[in-house]
Amino acid sequence: MGPGIAEQLRGFRPAGAAMVHRCAVLQRSRESSLERGNQRAQDAGRGRMPRVMRFRWLPHAVLLASLLGLTGAACKGGGKQEASNTIRVGVITSLTGPQAAFGAAHKLGYQIASSEINAKGGVLGKQIEIIYYDDQGKPDQAVQGASKLMDQDHVAIILGAYSSETTRAVLPAVTQKSVPLIMPTATADNVVETGSPWVFRICAGAKAYAAAMADFLKNNGAPKTVAIIYENTNFGQANGKAMEAAAPAAGMTVVANEAYQASSPDYKALLQRVKDKDPEVIYYASYLLDATTLMKQTAQLELNPKYLTAAGTGFSAAEFPTEKGAGKYAEYTFSVSQWLPSAKWEGSKEFDDAYFKLASTHPAYHGMQAYAALMVAADAIKNAGSEDHQKIADAIRKEHINTPFGPIAFDAKGQNAHPVLVTQVQGGQYKVVWPPDQAEAKPVLPTPKWSERQ
């Protein structure tokens, strides 16, 4: 295994992005300098600058403005021409914080897509320029990012965020400003239940996850009891409630329903309560760090249900079955998934090859979802023939596009009908085990007890 995704990304830029990056740096420098000048003025006299300070600061401002003007002209041609050279696409994702692994996968997916689009001439004769905003996994930061991308960067469309919690937070802002938002990854179904005409989701949601896993269980041993363990956030709550609703139809009784605070170091008390209920199935809804901790502590407590299952996310991350995640403790876990490199959709192998070349690891579905989101956005802008927000949103509603993530089209709520797979970690790799027409391996059942594993 080579360097991690985040480390690989530090040195990677898609074709045609270097000049855009340099100009963005200059723009930030200009804004920073002006802000410092304004602050000095305020500190000196609430907007009235003493004569001596005015003359000290003015030559620097003139020099900086001259340099930026010259360099800006070299980058973009200056003035109105600057705005016409690129189409700006805003991206909100978690590049730092506890969900940074997913944000790194997102960034790779976006960059692979933008490289392909720009290499073919871009959209409407312009290159795609991605402007990233790191929400750090925090809803308030996601809202700030949406405001910046819309009000300062004047993007044509926004893609993001990563988590359901941060995605839900930006919906009011994009709706109020009438800017289209494509959601690649958020699974909580309430993100498409606001009635906003500006939001679109390409991934399947929590209800589809639970239905797929319940169908798998009903047709593979038909267990009678299930315990649900979920992160106490929008994502976790949505997936927990979805399984609680789906279980009875599959003949299962929910015997434990446990919420937890994310990033806790010790879940043994919670897991012991679940163990006391002796469920045949455990259904987890967790991000990567917690999925890793939960599995290791499940093993420590010798908690041995017949099925260890999950609502994707951390349990389906590329890192999960490796030493960067749960490693050997991930073995035999079942999880829902939305895409694997072995998917039969055209372009899947090519995406896997491009991703592996950059990250030295094979992708899970998170990177592919980002890739598909940008492909849909670019196609909609092309079909709209404009960067006008209303025309782009109208074009998205009419989308029927084939991608390596599968065919994409949106219903009246803005939801794409995407199929859900069930995978099992076998030999350190995700293998599709359900539905039968997509399966590449048979499920290993019942799950071997921890004490019996080598």
C-alpha positions as a Markdown table, in Angstrom:
| # | Residue | x | y | z |
|---|---|---|---|---|
| 1 | Met | 0.0 | 0.0 | 0.0 |
| 2 | Gly | 1.4 | 3.4 | -1.0 |
| 3 | Pro | 1.0 | 6.7 | 0.6 |
| 4 | Gly | -2.5 | 7.7 | 1.9 |
| 5 | Ile | -5.0 | 9.4 | -0.3 |
| 6 | Ala | -4.6 | 12.8 | 1.5 |
| 7 | Glu | -0.8 | 12.7 | 1.0 |
| 8 | Gln | -1.2 | 11.8 | -2.7 |
| 9 | Leu | -3.6 | 14.7 | -3.2 |
| 10 | Arg | -1.2 | 17.3 | -2.0 |
| 11 | Gly | 0.8 | 17.0 | -5.1 |
| 12 | Phe | -1.9 | 16.3 | -7.6 |
| 13 | Arg | -3.7 | 18.8 | -9.8 |
| 14 | Pro | -5.9 | 18.0 | -12.8 |
| 15 | Ala | -4.9 | 19.1 | -16.3 |
| 16 | Gly | -5.6 | 22.8 | -16.8 |
| 17 | Ala | -5.9 | 23.5 | -13.1 |
| 18 | Ala | -2.4 | 24.9 | -12.3 |
| 19 | Met | -3.1 | 28.4 | -13.7 |
| 20 | Val | -6.5 | 28.5 | -12.0 |
| 21 | His | -4.8 | 27.6 | -8.7 |
| 22 | Arg | -2.2 | 30.3 | -9.1 |
| 23 | Cys | -4.9 | 32.9 | -9.8 |
| 24 | Ala | -7.0 | 31.7 | -6.8 |
| 25 | Val | -3.9 | 32.2 | -4.6 |
| 26 | Leu | -3.5 | 35.8 | -6.0 |
| 27 | Gln | -7.1 | 36.5 | -5.3 |
| 28 | Arg | -6.8 | 35.3 | -1.7 |
| 29 | Ser | -3.7 | 37.4 | -1.3 |
| 30 | Arg | -5.5 | 40.5 | -2.6 |
| 31 | Glu | -8.5 | 39.9 | -0.3 |
| 32 | Ser | -6.1 | 39.3 | 2.7 |
| 33 | Ser | -4.2 | 42.5 | 2.0 |
| 34 | Leu | -7.3 | 44.6 | 1.7 |
| 35 | Glu | -8.7 | 43.1 | 4.8 |
| 36 | Arg | -5.4 | 44.0 | 6.7 |
| 37 | Gly | -5.6 | 47.5 | 5.4 |
| 38 | Asn | -9.2 | 47.9 | 6.5 |
| 39 | Gln | -8.4 | 46.5 | 9.9 |
| 40 | Arg | -5.5 | 49.0 | 10.3 |
| 41 | Ala | -7.9 | 51.8 | 9.4 |
| 42 | Gln | -10.4 | 50.7 | 12.0 |
| 43 | Asp | -7.9 | 50.2 | 14.7 |
| 44 | Ala | -6.4 | 53.7 | 14.1 |
| 45 | Gly | -9.6 | 55.6 | 14.5 |
| 46 | Arg | -12.8 | 53.6 | 13.6 |
| 47 | Gly | -12.4 | 54.3 | 9.9 |
| 48 | Arg | -10.3 | 57.5 | 10.1 |
| 49 | Met | -6.7 | 56.8 | 9.4 |
| 50 | Pro | -4.1 | 59.3 | 10.7 |
| 51 | Arg | -2.2 | 61.1 | 7.9 |
| 52 | Val | 1.1 | 59.4 | 8.7 |
| 53 | Met | -0.5 | 56.0 | 8.5 |
| 54 | Arg | -2.3 | 56.8 | 5.3 |
| 55 | Phe | 1.0 | 57.7 | 3.6 |
| 56 | Arg | 2.8 | 54.7 | 5.0 |
| 57 | Trp | 0.1 | 52.3 | 3.8 |
| 58 | Leu | -0.8 | 53.8 | 0.4 |
| 59 | Pro | 2.5 | 53.0 | -1.5 |
| 60 | His | 2.2 | 49.4 | -0.5 |
| 61 | Ala | -1.4 | 49.3 | -1.6 |
| 62 | Val | -0.5 | 50.9 | -5.0 |
| 63 | Leu | 2.4 | 48.5 | -5.5 |
| 64 | Leu | 0.3 | 45.4 | -4.5 |
| 65 | Ala | -2.5 | 46.5 | -6.8 |
| 66 | Ser | -0.1 | 47.0 | -9.7 |
| 67 | Leu | 1.5 | 43.6 | -9.2 |
| 68 | Leu | -1.9 | 41.9 | -8.8 |
| 69 | Gly | -3.2 | 43.7 | -11.9 |
| 70 | Leu | -0.3 | 42.6 | -14.0 |
| 71 | Thr | -0.2 | 39.0 | -12.8 |
| 72 | Gly | -4.0 | 38.8 | -12.9 |
| 73 | Ala | -3.9 | 39.9 | -16.6 |
| 74 | Ala | -1.3 | 37.2 | -17.3 |
| 75 | Cys | -3.5 | 34.5 | -15.6 |
| 76 | Lys | -6.9 | 35.5 | -16.9 |
| 77 | Gly | -6.6 | 38.4 | -19.2 |
| 78 | Gly | -8.2 | 40.7 | -16.7 |
| 79 | Gly | -11.6 | 42.4 | -16.4 |
| 80 | Lys | -14.6 | 40.8 | -18.0 |
| 81 | Gln | -12.4 | 38.2 | -19.8 |
| 82 | Glu | -11.5 | 36.7 | -16.4 |
| 83 | Ala | -15.0 | 35.7 | -15.7 |
| 84 | Ser | -15.4 | 34.1 | -19.1 |
| 85 | Asn | -12.5 | 31.7 | -19.1 |
| 86 | Thr | -13.8 | 29.1 | -16.6 |
| 87 | Ile | -17.1 | 27.7 | -15.2 |
| 88 | Arg | -16.8 | 27.7 | -11.5 |
| 89 | Val | -18.2 | 24.7 | -9.6 |
| 90 | Gly | -18.3 | 24.9 | -5.8 |
| 91 | Val | -17.5 | 21.8 | -3.7 |
| 92 | Ile | -18.2 | 21.4 | 0.0 |
| 93 | Thr | -16.6 | 18.4 | 1.6 |
| 94 | Ser | -14.6 | 17.3 | 4.7 |
| 95 | Leu | -11.0 | 17.8 | 3.9 |
| 96 | Thr | -10.0 | 17.9 | 7.5 |
| 97 | Gly | -11.6 | 16.5 | 10.7 |
| 98 | Pro | -12.9 | 13.1 | 11.6 |
| 99 | Gln | -14.4 | 12.5 | 8.1 |
| 100 | Ala | -11.3 | 13.6 | 6.2 |
| 101 | Ala | -10.8 | 10.1 | 4.6 |
| 102 | Phe | -14.1 | 10.5 | 2.9 |
| 103 | Gly | -13.3 | 14.1 | 1.8 |
| 104 | Ala | -10.1 | 12.9 | 0.3 |
| 105 | Ala | -12.0 | 10.3 | -1.7 |
| 106 | His | -14.4 | 12.9 | -2.8 |
| 107 | Lys | -11.6 | 15.2 | -3.9 |
| 108 | Leu | -10.0 | 12.5 | -6.0 |
| 109 | Gly | -13.4 | 11.7 | -7.7 |
| 110 | Tyr | -13.9 | 15.4 | -8.5 |
| 111 | Gln | -10.4 | 15.9 | -9.8 |
| 112 | Ile | -10.6 | 12.8 | -12.0 |
| 113 | Ala | -13.9 | 14.0 | -13.5 |
| 114 | Ser | -12.7 | 17.6 | -14.1 |
| 115 | Ser | -9.5 | 16.3 | -15.8 |
| 116 | Glu | -11.6 | 14.2 | -18.2 |
| 117 | Ile | -14.0 | 17.0 | -18.9 |
| 118 | Asn | -11.3 | 19.7 | -19.4 |
| 119 | Ala | -9.2 | 17.4 | -21.6 |
| 120 | Lys | -12.2 | 17.1 | -23.9 |
| 121 | Gly | -12.5 | 20.9 | -24.2 |
| 122 | Gly | -14.5 | 21.6 | -21.1 |
| 123 | Val | -18.1 | 22.8 | -21.1 |
| 124 | Leu | -19.5 | 25.5 | -23.4 |
| 125 | Gly | -16.0 | 26.2 | -24.5 |
| 126 | Lys | -14.8 | 26.8 | -21.0 |
| 127 | Gln | -12.7 | 24.9 | -18.5 |
| 128 | Ile | -14.2 | 23.6 | -15.3 |
| 129 | Glu | -12.7 | 25.3 | -12.2 |
| 130 | Ile | -13.4 | 23.6 | -8.9 |
| 131 | Ile | -13.5 | 25.8 | -5.8 |
| 132 | Tyr | -13.2 | 23.7 | -2.6 |
| 133 | Tyr | -14.5 | 24.6 | 0.8 |
| 134 | Asp | -13.5 | 22.4 | 3.8 |
| 135 | Asp | -16.4 | 22.1 | 6.2 |
| 136 | Gln | -14.3 | 20.1 | 8.7 |
| 137 | Gly | -17.3 | 17.9 | 9.2 |
| 138 | Lys | -19.1 | 20.7 | 11.0 |
| 139 | Pro | -22.6 | 22.0 | 9.9 |
| 140 | Asp | -21.8 | 25.6 | 10.7 |
| 141 | Gln | -18.7 | 25.5 | 8.5 |
| 142 | Ala | -20.7 | 23.9 | 5.7 |
| 143 | Val | -23.2 | 26.9 | 5.9 |
| 144 | Gln | -20.3 | 29.4 | 5.8 |
| 145 | Gly | -18.9 | 27.5 | 2.8 |
| 146 | Ala | -22.2 | 27.7 | 0.9 |
| 147 | Ser | -22.4 | 31.4 | 1.5 |
| 148 | Lys | -18.8 | 32.0 | 0.3 |
| 149 | Leu | -19.2 | 29.9 | -2.8 |
| 150 | Met | -22.5 | 31.7 | -3.8 |
| 151 | Asp | -21.8 | 35.3 | -2.7 |
| 152 | Gln | -18.0 | 35.6 | -3.3 |
| 153 | Asp | -17.1 | 32.9 | -5.8 |
| 154 | His | -20.4 | 33.1 | -7.8 |
| 155 | Val | -20.3 | 29.4 | -8.7 |
| 156 | Ala | -22.7 | 28.0 | -11.2 |
| 157 | Ile | -23.6 | 25.0 | -9.0 |
| 158 | Ile | -22.6 | 23.5 | -5.7 |
| 159 | Leu | -21.7 | 19.8 | -5.1 |
| 160 | Gly | -21.7 | 18.4 | -1.6 |
| 161 | Ala | -21.4 | 18.1 | 1.2 |
| 162 | Tyr | -20.2 | 14.7 | 2.5 |
| 163 | Ser | -22.2 | 13.9 | 5.6 |
| 164 | Ser | -26.0 | 14.1 | 6.0 |
| 165 | Glu | -25.5 | 16.4 | 8.9 |
| 166 | Thr | -23.5 | 19.0 | 7.0 |
| 167 | Thr | -25.5 | 18.5 | 3.8 |
| 168 | Arg | -28.8 | 19.2 | 5.6 |
| 169 | Ala | -27.4 | 22.4 | 7.1 |
| 170 | Val | -26.7 | 24.0 | 3.6 |
| 171 | Leu | -30.2 | 23.3 | 2.2 |
| 172 | Pro | -31.8 | 26.5 | 3.4 |
| 173 | Ala | -29.0 | 28.6 | 2.1 |
| 174 | Val | -29.0 | 27.2 | -1.5 |
| 175 | Thr | -32.8 | 27.3 | -1.6 |
| 176 | Gln | -32.9 | 30.9 | -0.5 |
| 177 | Lys | -30.3 | 32.0 | -3.0 |
| 178 | Ser | -31.7 | 29.7 | -5.8 |
| 179 | Val | -28.5 | 27.9 | -6.5 |
| 180 | Pro | -28.7 | 24.2 | -7.6 |
| 181 | Leu | -27.1 | 21.6 | -5.3 |
| 182 | Ile | -26.2 | 18.0 | -6.2 |
| 183 | Met | -25.7 | 15.8 | -3.2 |
| 184 | Pro | -23.3 | 12.9 | -3.9 |
| 185 | Thr | -23.2 | 11.0 | -0.6 |
| 186 | Ala | -25.7 | 12.1 | 2.1 |
| 187 | Thr | -28.0 | 9.1 | 2.9 |
| 188 | Ala | -30.4 | 10.7 | 5.4 |
| 189 | Asp | -33.7 | 10.8 | 3.4 |
| 190 | Asn | -34.7 | 14.2 | 4.9 |
| 191 | Val | -32.3 | 15.9 | 2.6 |
| 192 | Val | -34.7 | 15.3 | -0.3 |
| 193 | Glu | -37.9 | 15.8 | 1.7 |
| 194 | Thr | -37.8 | 19.6 | 2.2 |
| 195 | Gly | -39.6 | 20.3 | -1.1 |
| 196 | Ser | -36.8 | 22.5 | -2.4 |
| 197 | Pro | -36.7 | 22.6 | -6.2 |
| 198 | Trp | -32.9 | 23.3 | -6.0 |
| 199 | Val | -31.6 | 20.0 | -4.5 |
| 200 | Phe | -30.8 | 16.7 | -6.2 |
| 201 | Arg | -29.3 | 13.5 | -4.8 |
| 202 | Ile | -27.5 | 10.9 | -6.9 |
| 203 | Cys | -27.0 | 8.3 | -4.1 |
| 204 | Ala | -29.5 | 5.9 | -2.6 |
| 205 | Gly | -30.8 | 6.8 | 0.9 |
| 206 | Ala | -31.3 | 5.2 | 4.3 |
| 207 | Lys | -34.6 | 3.6 | 3.5 |
| 208 | Ala | -33.1 | 1.9 | 0.4 |
| 209 | Tyr | -30.1 | 0.8 | 2.5 |
| 210 | Ala | -32.3 | -0.8 | 5.2 |
| 211 | Ala | -34.6 | -2.4 | 2.6 |
| 212 | Ala | -31.7 | -4.0 | 0.8 |
| 213 | Met | -30.1 | -5.4 | 3.9 |
| 214 | Ala | -33.4 | -6.7 | 5.3 |
| 215 | Asp | -34.1 | -8.4 | 1.9 |
| 216 | Phe | -30.7 | -10.0 | 2.1 |
| 217 | Leu | -31.2 | -11.3 | 5.7 |
| 218 | Lys | -34.7 | -12.6 | 4.9 |
| 219 | Asn | -33.3 | -14.7 | 2.0 |
| 220 | Asn | -30.2 | -15.8 | 3.8 |
| 221 | Gly | -31.1 | -17.5 | 7.0 |
| 222 | Ala | -34.1 | -15.3 | 8.1 |
| 223 | Pro | -32.9 | -14.2 | 11.5 |
| 224 | Lys | -35.5 | -13.2 | 14.0 |
| 225 | Thr | -33.8 | -10.5 | 16.1 |
| 226 | Val | -31.8 | -7.4 | 15.4 |
| 227 | Ala | -29.9 | -4.8 | 17.4 |
| 228 | Ile | -29.3 | -1.3 | 16.0 |
| 229 | Ile | -26.3 | 0.7 | 16.9 |
| 230 | Tyr | -26.0 | 4.2 | 15.4 |
| 231 | Glu | -24.2 | 7.5 | 15.6 |
| 232 | Asn | -26.5 | 10.2 | 17.1 |
| 233 | Thr | -26.5 | 12.5 | 14.1 |
| 234 | Asn | -28.7 | 13.0 | 11.1 |
| 235 | Phe | -27.0 | 10.2 | 9.2 |
| 236 | Gly | -27.1 | 7.7 | 12.1 |
| 237 | Gln | -30.7 | 8.6 | 13.2 |
| 238 | Ala | -32.0 | 8.2 | 9.7 |
| 239 | Asn | -30.4 | 4.8 | 9.1 |
| 240 | Gly | -31.4 | 3.6 | 12.6 |
| 241 | Lys | -35.0 | 4.6 | 12.0 |
| 242 | Ala | -35.0 | 3.1 | 8.5 |
| 243 | Met | -33.9 | -0.4 | 9.8 |
| 244 | Glu | -36.3 | -0.1 | 12.7 |
| 245 | Ala | -39.1 | 0.3 | 10.1 |
| 246 | Ala | -37.8 | -2.4 | 7.7 |
| 247 | Ala | -37.1 | -5.1 | 10.2 |
| 248 | Pro | -40.7 | -6.3 | 10.9 |
| 249 | Ala | -41.4 | -6.8 | 7.3 |
| 250 | Ala | -38.4 | -9.1 | 7.1 |
| 251 | Gly | -39.6 | -11.0 | 10.2 |
| 252 | Met | -37.2 | -9.4 | 12.7 |
| 253 | Thr | -37.8 | -7.9 | 16.1 |
| 254 | Val | -35.7 | -5.0 | 17.2 |
| 255 | Val | -34.3 | -6.1 | 20.6 |
| 256 | Ala | -31.9 | -3.2 | 21.2 |
| 257 | Asn | -31.7 | 0.3 | 19.8 |
| 258 | Glu | -28.5 | 2.2 | 20.9 |
| 259 | Ala | -27.4 | 5.7 | 19.9 |
| 260 | Tyr | -23.9 | 6.9 | 20.7 |
| 261 | Gln | -21.8 | 10.1 | 20.5 |
| 262 | Ala | -19.3 | 10.0 | 17.7 |
| 263 | Ser | -15.6 | 9.7 | 18.2 |
| 264 | Ser | -15.9 | 8.2 | 21.7 |
| 265 | Pro | -12.9 | 6.1 | 22.8 |
| 266 | Asp | -14.9 | 3.4 | 24.5 |
| 267 | Tyr | -18.2 | 1.7 | 23.5 |
| 268 | Lys | -17.8 | -1.4 | 25.7 |
| 269 | Ala | -20.7 | -0.5 | 28.0 |
| 270 | Leu | -23.0 | 0.0 | 25.0 |
| 271 | Leu | -21.8 | -3.2 | 23.4 |
| 272 | Gln | -22.3 | -5.1 | 26.6 |
| 273 | Arg | -26.0 | -4.0 | 26.8 |
| 274 | Val | -26.4 | -5.3 | 23.2 |
| 275 | Lys | -24.7 | -8.6 | 24.1 |
| 276 | Asp | -27.1 | -9.1 | 27.0 |
| 277 | Lys | -30.0 | -9.0 | 24.4 |
| 278 | Asp | -28.3 | -11.8 | 22.4 |
| 279 | Pro | -29.4 | -10.5 | 18.9 |
| 280 | Glu | -28.9 | -12.6 | 15.8 |
| 281 | Val | -28.1 | -9.5 | 13.8 |
| 282 | Ile | -26.3 | -6.2 | 14.6 |
| 283 | Tyr | -26.9 | -3.3 | 12.2 |
| 284 | Tyr | -24.3 | -0.5 | 12.6 |
| 285 | Ala | -24.6 | 3.1 | 11.2 |
| 286 | Ser | -21.1 | 4.6 | 11.7 |
| 287 | Tyr | -18.3 | 6.6 | 10.1 |
| 288 | Leu | -14.9 | 5.1 | 9.6 |
| 289 | Leu | -13.2 | 6.0 | 13.0 |
| 290 | Asp | -16.2 | 4.6 | 15.0 |
| 291 | Ala | -16.6 | 1.6 | 12.7 |
| 292 | Thr | -13.0 | 0.7 | 13.5 |
| 293 | Thr | -13.4 | 1.2 | 17.2 |
| 294 | Leu | -16.7 | -0.6 | 17.4 |
| 295 | Met | -15.4 | -3.7 | 15.6 |
| 296 | Lys | -12.3 | -4.0 | 17.7 |
| 297 | Gln | -14.3 | -3.7 | 20.9 |
| 298 | Thr | -17.0 | -6.1 | 19.6 |
| 299 | Ala | -14.2 | -8.6 | 19.3 |
| 300 | Gln | -12.8 | -7.8 | 22.8 |
| 301 | Leu | -16.2 | -8.5 | 24.3 |
| 302 | Glu | -16.7 | -11.7 | 22.4 |
| 303 | Leu | -19.9 | -10.3 | 21.0 |
| 304 | Asn | -20.8 | -12.9 | 18.4 |
| 305 | Pro | -24.1 | -12.4 | 16.4 |
| 306 | Lys | -24.7 | -14.5 | 13.4 |
| 307 | Tyr | -24.6 | -11.4 | 11.2 |
| 308 | Leu | -22.5 | -8.3 | 11.6 |
| 309 | Thr | -24.1 | -5.8 | 9.2 |
| 310 | Ala | -23.9 | -2.1 | 8.5 |
| 311 | Ala | -25.4 | 0.9 | 6.7 |
| 312 | Gly | -22.4 | 1.4 | 4.5 |
| 313 | Thr | -20.3 | 4.6 | 5.1 |
| 314 | Gly | -17.5 | 3.6 | 7.5 |
| 315 | Phe | -18.1 | -0.1 | 7.0 |
| 316 | Ser | -17.8 | 0.3 | 3.2 |
| 317 | Ala | -14.8 | 2.8 | 3.1 |
| 318 | Ala | -11.8 | 1.7 | 1.2 |
| 319 | Glu | -9.7 | 1.9 | 4.3 |
| 320 | Phe | -12.0 | -0.2 | 6.5 |
| 321 | Pro | -10.7 | -3.7 | 5.7 |
| 322 | Thr | -7.0 | -2.4 | 5.8 |
| 323 | Glu | -4.7 | -1.6 | 8.6 |
| 324 | Lys | -5.8 | 2.0 | 8.3 |
| 325 | Gly | -9.2 | 0.9 | 9.5 |
| 326 | Ala | -10.4 | -2.2 | 11.3 |
| 327 | Gly | -8.1 | -4.6 | 9.4 |
| 328 | Lys | -8.7 | -8.2 | 10.4 |
| 329 | Tyr | -11.6 | -7.1 | 12.6 |
| 330 | Ala | -13.5 | -6.1 | 9.4 |
| 331 | Glu | -13.5 | -9.7 | 8.1 |
| 332 | Tyr | -16.9 | -11.2 | 7.4 |
| 333 | Thr | -18.8 | -7.9 | 8.0 |
| 334 | Phe | -21.8 | -7.3 | 5.7 |
| 335 | Ser | -22.5 | -3.8 | 4.5 |
| 336 | Val | -24.6 | -2.1 | 1.9 |
| 337 | Ser | -22.7 | -0.5 | -0.9 |
| 338 | Gln | -23.6 | 1.7 | -4.0 |
| 339 | Trp | -20.6 | 0.9 | -6.2 |
| 340 | Leu | -17.5 | -1.2 | -6.5 |
| 341 | Pro | -14.7 | -1.3 | -9.1 |
| 342 | Ser | -16.2 | -4.6 | -10.2 |
| 343 | Ala | -19.5 | -2.9 | -11.1 |
| 344 | Lys | -20.7 | -3.8 | -14.6 |
| 345 | Trp | -21.4 | -0.1 | -15.6 |
| 346 | Glu | -19.3 | 1.1 | -18.4 |
| 347 | Gly | -16.3 | 3.2 | -17.2 |
| 348 | Ser | -16.0 | 1.6 | -13.8 |
| 349 | Lys | -12.7 | -0.1 | -14.6 |
| 350 | Glu | -11.3 | 3.1 | -16.1 |
| 351 | Phe | -12.2 | 5.1 | -13.0 |
| 352 | Asp | -10.7 | 2.4 | -10.7 |
| 353 | Asp | -7.5 | 2.6 | -12.8 |
| 354 | Ala | -7.3 | 6.4 | -12.6 |
| 355 | Tyr | -8.0 | 6.4 | -8.9 |
| 356 | Phe | -5.4 | 3.7 | -8.1 |
| 357 | Lys | -2.8 | 5.5 | -10.1 |
| 358 | Leu | -3.2 | 8.6 | -7.9 |
| 359 | Ala | -3.9 | 7.0 | -4.5 |
| 360 | Ser | -2.2 | 3.6 | -4.7 |
| 361 | Thr | -5.5 | 2.1 | -3.4 |
| 362 | His | -8.7 | 1.0 | -5.0 |
| 363 | Pro | -11.8 | 3.3 | -4.4 |
| 364 | Ala | -15.0 | 2.6 | -2.6 |
| 365 | Tyr | -18.2 | 4.2 | -3.7 |
| 366 | His | -17.5 | 7.7 | -2.2 |
| 367 | Gly | -15.0 | 8.8 | -4.8 |
| 368 | Met | -17.2 | 7.5 | -7.6 |
| 369 | Gln | -20.2 | 9.4 | -6.2 |
| 370 | Ala | -18.2 | 12.6 | -6.4 |
| 371 | Tyr | -17.1 | 11.8 | -9.9 |
| 372 | Ala | -20.7 | 11.1 | -11.1 |
| 373 | Ala | -21.9 | 14.3 | -9.4 |
| 374 | Leu | -19.6 | 16.5 | -11.4 |
| 375 | Met | -20.3 | 14.6 | -14.6 |
| 376 | Val | -24.0 | 15.2 | -14.1 |
| 377 | Ala | -23.4 | 18.9 | -13.3 |
| 378 | Ala | -21.2 | 19.4 | -16.4 |
| 379 | Asp | -23.8 | 17.6 | -18.6 |
| 380 | Ala | -26.6 | 19.8 | -17.2 |
| 381 | Ile | -24.6 | 23.0 | -17.8 |
| 382 | Lys | -24.0 | 21.9 | -21.3 |
| 383 | Asn | -27.7 | 21.1 | -21.9 |
| 384 | Ala | -28.7 | 24.4 | -20.3 |
| 385 | Gly | -26.3 | 26.3 | -22.6 |
| 386 | Ser | -25.8 | 28.7 | -19.8 |
| 387 | Glu | -24.5 | 29.3 | -16.3 |
| 388 | Asp | -27.9 | 30.6 | -15.2 |
| 389 | His | -28.9 | 28.8 | -12.0 |
| 390 | Gln | -32.6 | 28.4 | -13.1 |
| 391 | Lys | -31.6 | 26.9 | -16.5 |
| 392 | Ile | -29.1 | 24.5 | -14.9 |
| 393 | Ala | -31.7 | 23.3 | -12.3 |
| 394 | Asp | -34.2 | 22.8 | -15.1 |
| 395 | Ala | -31.7 | 20.8 | -17.1 |
| 396 | Ile | -30.8 | 18.6 | -14.1 |
| 397 | Arg | -34.5 | 17.7 | -13.8 |
| 398 | Lys | -34.4 | 16.5 | -17.4 |
| 399 | Glu | -31.2 | 14.5 | -17.0 |
| 400 | His | -30.9 | 11.0 | -18.3 |
| 401 | Ile | -27.2 | 10.2 | -18.3 |
| 402 | Asn | -25.3 | 6.9 | -18.2 |
| 403 | Thr | -22.2 | 7.1 | -15.9 |
| 404 | Pro | -19.9 | 4.6 | -14.3 |
| 405 | Phe | -22.1 | 5.0 | -11.2 |
| 406 | Gly | -25.0 | 3.7 | -13.3 |
| 407 | Pro | -27.8 | 5.5 | -15.1 |
| 408 | Ile | -28.9 | 8.8 | -13.4 |
| 409 | Ala | -32.3 | 10.5 | -13.6 |
| 410 | Phe | -34.2 | 12.4 | -11.0 |
| 411 | Asp | -37.8 | 12.1 | -9.7 |
| 412 | Ala | -40.0 | 15.0 | -8.6 |
| 413 | Lys | -38.2 | 15.1 | -5.2 |
| 414 | Gly | -34.8 | 15.3 | -6.9 |
| 415 | Gln | -33.9 | 11.7 | -6.0 |
| 416 | Asn | -32.0 | 9.4 | -8.4 |
| 417 | Ala | -33.2 | 5.7 | -8.3 |
| 418 | His | -29.9 | 4.0 | -7.6 |
| 419 | Pro | -29.6 | 0.2 | -6.8 |
| 420 | Val | -28.1 | -0.9 | -3.5 |
| 421 | Leu | -25.7 | -3.9 | -3.2 |
| 422 | Val | -24.8 | -5.9 | -0.2 |
| 423 | Thr | -21.1 | -6.8 | 0.3 |
| 424 | Gln | -19.1 | -8.9 | 2.6 |
| 425 | Val | -15.5 | -8.5 | 3.5 |
| 426 | Gln | -13.8 | -11.8 | 2.4 |
| 427 | Gly | -10.0 | -12.1 | 2.5 |
| 428 | Gly | -9.7 | -8.4 | 3.1 |
| 429 | Gln | -11.7 | -7.4 | 0.1 |
| 430 | Tyr | -15.3 | -6.3 | -0.5 |
| 431 | Lys | -17.3 | -9.0 | -2.4 |
| 432 | Val | -20.8 | -8.4 | -3.7 |
| 433 | Val | -23.0 | -11.2 | -2.2 |
| 434 | Trp | -26.5 | -9.7 | -2.9 |
| 435 | Pro | -28.7 | -9.4 | -5.1 |
| 436 | Pro | -28.1 | -12.7 | -6.8 |
| 437 | Asp | -27.8 | -11.2 | -10.3 |
| 438 | Gln | -24.9 | -9.0 | -9.1 |
| 439 | Ala | -23.2 | -11.4 | -6.7 |
| 440 | Glu | -19.6 | -12.3 | -7.3 |
| 441 | Ala | -19.3 | -14.5 | -4.2 |
| 442 | Lys | -21.5 | -16.5 | -1.8 |
| 443 | Pro | -21.9 | -15.1 | 1.7 |
| 444 | Val | -20.0 | -16.8 | 4.5 |
| 445 | Leu | -22.6 | -17.7 | 7.2 |
| 446 | Pro | -22.9 | -17.8 | 10.1 |
| 447 | Thr | -20.2 | -15.2 | 11.0 |
| 448 | Pro | -17.3 | -17.2 | 12.6 |
| 449 | Lys | -17.0 | -16.5 | 16.3 |
| 450 | Trp | -14.1 | -14.3 | 17.3 |
| 451 | Ser | -12.4 | -17.0 | 19.3 |
| 452 | Glu | -12.5 | -19.4 | 16.4 |
| 453 | Arg | -10.8 | -17.0 | 13.9 |
| 454 | Gln | -7.1 | -17.3 | 13.1 |
